[in-house]
């Protein structure tokens, strides 16, 4: 896999240009983009850059973080507070993401998306109001472990960290999650599923593969 140096700003412009010329795979009016990366890779930052670049092109954008779709603590911590398999398999409410984020953006959907569902600090529902994404709008979902989940991304971007960089950039209190990311790399092979891979070992000097890297869209069958 060949990587070329790029800035985060140029990356956002390249992705926005590609998205502007991409038709939703399901024939609907909404485009869905996934920015996949461990918290140490800061996927929220390239998601914000991309949202800004798309808005500059006149596209309505709704950015959603998987951090707002955690399961209640009683489910997350069923096998202890530092169980990497639980983190990989049951921390994130994928059912709610389907129900509240993706299904409203299917053909004939309402476009009414719930931006977040659960506050992990209070361990209660956020009660955030729904937001309507107009037709022609773009959803950007960012967070860890996104690819290989059957999420219907029209464009999938994977932020890649080497094992050493992942460990260095992960807070010591969160390093118990590292086996979950190693398992994700082995089982989901996100670099193969993504349309573009961004190597983010040095956050100030990213590099990327360009578009058309992998099988695309983050589904298990590609």
Steps between C-alpha positions, in 0.01 A plus 500: 500500500654829387452819697546859387544797736198726534370764739174460685360798310590356158366162610166659586487677163581179312234305689244777455567516127461122474182506707355777287527274197375185672142380479359312800528127435140434604361760261376718784558873544749483789872419491654315797868528589685311773821626662634196684777524756600427856456792742878548488469579128253783578241415233288795609757743361509382135122460522473868594737603219296298251173646622639851453622419148162354403308796640724730298371312195143566604425155640299466823697285745418319822793367703432221748741340747468138610595633844140617529373147441661307783294237679405551868774427752320187622555347155842646427642381830324164520838323488696772681603853417812402306396208282627551143255250347210687656640824360512348153167318513258679729607852593350670193128478432509399135128423506424857602733634231306301242164606639569866572766594246506274195139392447366857489744557212386202294302569179161630606629577850410806704852643527438545876822388669567478872847653550565318828319266734694432820716710731768272647581750778148513642412153365169634381332577172608833353147588381650699212250615237495339159672689220372494143763450232363645176505294181840533338658516844793300632526296819850468650523232768832486684638272766679169560425152366267624225600286204377145465172583676278500188457876535401627152781749444533650154852605597708339774825648632725312744747687720786256547742493793790259536484293822780712648331830413166373625655410834692829532199714416250310716467626857636254752156465658360389161774258394289205604312562170809423289420128459160601362667702225747220425205263463321754279799521270517120474130425464355801319811596295382863486786612275369262232138605541556875494487708183796697635753436776670784684817421692483720809801388709622860498192720542685794341610308190227265375532295184235323297442240232277712285147385419401159371732325745290204604176312446314793648206597717597296805269205447627151582472396137651824371 
